[in-house]
Amino acid sequence: MSETAYTVTGMTCDHCVQAVSAEVAKLTGVTGVDVDLASGRVRVSHEQPLDDPAIRAAVEEAGYEVAP
């Protein structure tokens, strides 16, 4: 299993964390999502290579952005 980290901007509350976690968790191959609200860090555990555009799209669907 591998882990990839992203920085997500715009999250301000637990609802934000839940929204991002739920959208990213829907992606194929994702086995876990850990969001640290204070830092904006999102760690995604996965069994196969992640599709970065799909991660970005999932975060945007939740209403936030992945930092460049």
Secondary structure by P-SEA (a helix, b strand, c coil): cbbbbbbbcccccaaaaaaaaaaaaaccccccccccccccbbbbbbcccccaaaaaaaaaaacccccc
